[in-house]
Amino acid sequence: MHIMSTLKKTTACIFAVIAVFILSGAAANAASLKPTNENVSYAAHERAVFDFWKAKSDKPTPLVIYIHGGGFQHGDKGLADDAEIQKFLANGVSYASISYPYYEDVALQGIIRDYIARVVQFFRYNSAEYNIDKARIATYGESAGAASSLWLAVHDDIVDPGSEDPIRRESTRITAAGAVRTQATYDFTKWAQLLAPEVPAKTMKAWQMIMMRTVLDMYHLKNEKQLYSKDSEPVRNDLDMISMIDKNDSPVFMETLEGKYKDGDLLHHAKHAKAVKEKCDSAGLECVLVVDATPADQRISVVDYLIGKLKK
C-alpha cells in the first residue's frame, strides 16, 4: 500500500513537472517594446521568424539572440522580456528574439541545426543590413532555449563553405552562451546516469516511462528500440552537448535556482548545470554557474554576463 501510494505521488509530481517543462521559458513580462524589424523570415517554415531591435550606433553593434523555451512544442519569440531588451539596447547591444518550428513538424536535431543555428548564420550573412558586428554574437534562453544556446557554444562549427545557400557558408560559432535552467544533453538515454545518485531510481524509472513517448516524438522515432539502436547513435551524439565540451568552446553562463521549482523537476534539475560546470572546469573552459548556494555578492545575471562578453 505504501509503495503504491509513493508511486502515485511520484507519478503525479512528474506529470506536474512535465507541464512545467512544456510551459517553461515564459518570461515574467512578455515583450511589448516595438521592434525595429518584425516577423522577419530566416527560413521557409512559417514559424522561422524573428523580431529585431537595433541598438543606436554609427558602428556595427554586438548582437544577442533570445531563444524561447517551451519544450520545443510551445512558446514563441514574444516571450522575450522588455526589461532585458532595454538593458541590452542601453549598453549598445542589438537584440533579436526568434521563433522556430516545433518537433511536431521537425525532429529535434533539425530544429537546432537547421533553424536555431541558421539564425546565427542569417545575421552574419546580413550583418551590414542590421549593422551587426558578426564577430560578436551571443545567444541565451531558458530551458529549451538554454540547451540550444549551450549546443551552439560547444558544438563544432557547422559552416558549409560549398553550400549553394550563401547563408550556410557563414559560421555558427558564438561569442558566449547564457543558459537558464538548462539540460546538459538531449541524448535522453544518458539521463539516468547523469542524474544519479541525486534522483532516486524509482523516480527516474517513472519519469522515463511517462516521458518516453515525448522523447520518441522529439526524435521522430516509432519505438524505444529505435532510440537505443546504432542507427540513432549519430543523432544522439549530435545532441549530447556535455560530451562535446573542450577548452576551445565559447564561454557559458548558467543559472539554475532550485528553490523556484517543484521537487522532482528532472528537466531542470540542478545536476544538469552542475555536470556541465564540472565538465567545463575539467576541460579548462570558462563557465559561470549560479545556484541557490551561490553567495549573493558573487551572483551575476545572464544579461550582465553577456553584455560583459559582447562589449570586450
GIWOGI-V445256 format. One record per residue. N is the residue number from 1. RES is the residue in one letter. PHI is phi in whole degrees, -180 to 180 (* if undefined). PSI is psi in whole degrees, 0 to 359 (NA if undefined). Layout:
N,RES,PHI,PSI + N,RES,PHI,PSI
This chain:
1,M,*,317 + 2,H,-64,319 + 3,I,-63,315 + 4,M,-64,319 + 5,S,-63,318 + 6,T,-64,317 + 7,L,-63,319 + 8,K,-63,318 + 9,K,-65,318 + 10,T,-63,316 + 11,T,-64,316 + 12,A,-62,320 + 13,C,-63,318 + 14,I,-68,322 + 15,F,-61,320 + 16,A,-64,321 + 17,V,-68,324 + 18,I,-60,321 + 19,A,-62,320 + 20,V,-62,316 + 21,F,-60,314 + 22,I,-63,321 + 23,L,-96,0 + 24,S,-65,154 + 25,G,99,354 + 26,A,-70,118 + 27,A,-68,153 + 28,A,-62,324 + 29,N,-133,102 + 30,A,-62,151 + 31,A,-64,132 + 32,S,-127,353 + 33,L,-67,127 + 34,K,-63,123 + 35,P,-72,157 + 36,T,-69,318 + 37,N,-131,134 + 38,E,-124,140 + 39,N,55,47 + 40,V,-83,131 + 41,S,-82,136 + 42,Y,-117,356 + 43,A,-159,177 + 44,A,-74,332 + 45,H,-64,145 + 46,E,-63,334 + 47,R,-90,357 + 48,A,-84,73 + 49,V,-138,161 + 50,F,-143,161 + 51,D,-110,148 + 52,F,-135,132 + 53,W,-114,120 + 54,K,-92,125 + 55,A,-74,143 + 56,K,-73,121 + 57,S,-171,144 + 58,D,-81,344 + 59,K,-111,158 + 60,P,-56,136 + 61,T,-104,158 + 62,P,-65,164 + 63,L,-134,136 + 64,V,-116,137 + 65,I,-114,123 + 66,Y,-92,129 + 67,I,-115,115 + 68,H,-70,159 + 69,G,-94,190 + 70,G,127,21 + 71,G,67,20 + 72,F,60,23 + 73,Q,-143,2 + 74,H,-146,168 + 75,G,89,165 + 76,D,-161,183 + 77,K,-62,340 + 78,G,-70,354 + 79,L,-80,356 + 80,A,-61,149 + 81,D,-100,130 + 82,D,-56,314 + 83,A,-63,321 + 84,E,-68,318 + 85,I,-58,311 + 86,Q,-63,323 + 87,K,-68,318 + 88,F,-62,313 + 89,L,-61,320 + 90,A,-64,336 + 91,N,-100,17 + 92,G,76,23 + 93,V,-112,120 + 94,S,-71,160 + 95,Y,-136,138 + 96,A,-133,142 + 97,S,-123,129 + 98,I,-115,152 + 99,S,-108,163 + 100,Y,-153,161 + 101,P,-62,154 + 102,Y,-88,164 + 103,Y,-70,349 + 104,E,-59,325 + 105,D,-100,325 + 106,V,-133,133 + 107,A,-62,154 + 108,L,-53,315 + 109,Q,-59,319 + 110,G,-68,323 + 111,I,-57,313 + 112,I,-75,313 + 113,R,-74,316 + 114,D,-95,350 + 115,Y,-125,298 + 116,I,-63,313 + 117,A,-66,328 + 118,R,-64,329 + 119,V,-60,318 + 120,V,-60,315 + 121,Q,-65,321 + 122,F,-60,313 + 123,F,-68,326 + 124,R,-66,317 + 125,Y,-66,325 + 126,N,-106,28 + 127,S,-60,323 + 128,A,-66,318 + 129,E,-62,323 + 130,Y,-101,6 + 131,N,56,47 + 132,I,-106,137 + 133,D,-82,105 + 134,K,-67,349 + 135,A,-88,354 + 136,R,-131,81 + 137,I,-128,128 + 138,A,-125,161 + 139,T,-132,156 + 140,Y,-159,166 + 141,G,174,183 + 142,E,-113,144 + 143,S,55,249 + 144,A,-58,322 + 145,G,-70,329 + 146,A,-68,310 + 147,A,-66,326 + 148,S,-65,321 + 149,S,-66,319 + 150,L,-60,318 + 151,W,-58,314 + 152,L,-63,325 + 153,A,-70,325 + 154,V,-111,347 + 155,H,-78,145 + 156,D,-58,150 + 157,D,-57,132 + 158,I,-105,23 + 159,V,-55,141 + 160,D,-124,91 + 161,P,-59,334 + 162,G,-97,8 + 163,S,-68,145 + 164,E,-72,340 + 165,D,-90,112 + 166,P,-61,334 + 167,I,-65,322 + 168,R,-69,346 + 169,R,-82,357 + 170,E,-92,156 + 171,S,-72,150 + 172,T,-102,3 + 173,R,-72,148 + 174,I,-123,163 + 175,T,-75,320 + 176,A,-165,162 + 177,A,-129,144 + 178,G,-117,127 + 179,A,-132,106 + 180,V,-102,121 + 181,R,59,51 + 182,T,-79,161 + 183,Q,-97,151 + 184,A,-85,333 + 185,T,-156,149 + 186,Y,-107,18 + 187,D,-87,90 + 188,F,-65,343 + 189,T,-68,347 + 190,K,-100,359 + 191,W,-67,321 + 192,A,-59,314 + 193,Q,-70,321 + 194,L,-63,317 + 195,L,-87,345 + 196,A,-72,149 + 197,P,-92,11 + 198,E,-71,337 + 199,V,-109,123 + 200,P,-56,145 + 201,A,-58,322 + 202,K,-65,319 + 203,T,-64,317 + 204,M,-64,317 + 205,K,-65,317 + 206,A,-63,318 + 207,W,-62,315 + 208,Q,-62,320 + 209,M,-65,317 + 210,I,-73,321 + 211,M,-88,350 + 212,M,-57,318 + 213,R,-62,320 + 214,T,-65,317 + 215,V,-61,315 + 216,L,-63,320 + 217,D,-65,322 + 218,M,-61,320 + 219,Y,-85,351 + 220,H,61,48 + 221,L,-116,159 + 222,K,-90,326 + 223,N,-150,170 + 224,E,-65,328 + 225,K,-60,319 + 226,Q,-64,321 + 227,L,-60,319 + 228,Y,-90,2 + 229,S,-78,163 + 230,K,-63,327 + 231,D,-63,328 + 232,S,-88,351 + 233,E,-59,317 + 234,P,-60,323 + 235,V,-70,315 + 236,R,-59,318 + 237,N,-64,324 + 238,D,-72,344 + 239,L,-110,11 + 240,D,-98,79 + 241,M,-57,316 + 242,I,-63,331 + 243,S,-77,345 + 244,M,-89,346 + 245,I,-64,130 + 246,D,-146,175 + 247,K,-67,345 + 248,N,-91,1 + 249,D,-79,175 + 250,S,-81,146 + 251,P,-62,151 + 252,V,-129,136 + 253,F,-111,133 + 254,M,-131,145 + 255,E,-138,126 + 256,T,-141,105 + 257,L,-103,101 + 258,E,-63,332 + 259,G,-60,341 + 260,K,-87,348 + 261,Y,-124,163 + 262,K,-72,151 + 263,D,-62,144 + 264,G,87,5 + 265,D,-77,85 + 266,L,-72,337 + 267,L,-73,334 + 268,H,-125,22 + 269,H,-58,140 + 270,A,-62,340 + 271,K,-62,330 + 272,H,-57,304 + 273,A,-66,321 + 274,K,-64,321 + 275,A,-66,320 + 276,V,-64,317 + 277,K,-60,315 + 278,E,-60,318 + 279,K,-68,319 + 280,C,-62,314 + 281,D,-61,319 + 282,S,-65,323 + 283,A,-83,345 + 284,G,85,26 + 285,L,-100,135 + 286,E,-62,129 + 287,C,-152,121 + 288,V,-104,129 + 289,L,-125,126 + 290,V,-111,120 + 291,V,-128,180 + 292,D,-57,324 + 293,A,-79,352 + 294,T,-68,123 + 295,P,-57,145 + 296,A,-56,322 + 297,D,-77,355 + 298,Q,-109,2 + 299,R,-87,148 + 300,I,-140,150 + 301,S,-84,159 + 302,V,-62,324 + 303,V,-65,312 + 304,D,-64,322 + 305,Y,-62,313 + 306,L,-69,323 + 307,I,-60,317 + 308,G,-61,320 + 309,K,-73,322 + 310,L,-77,335 + 311,K,-98,5 + 312,K,-67,NA
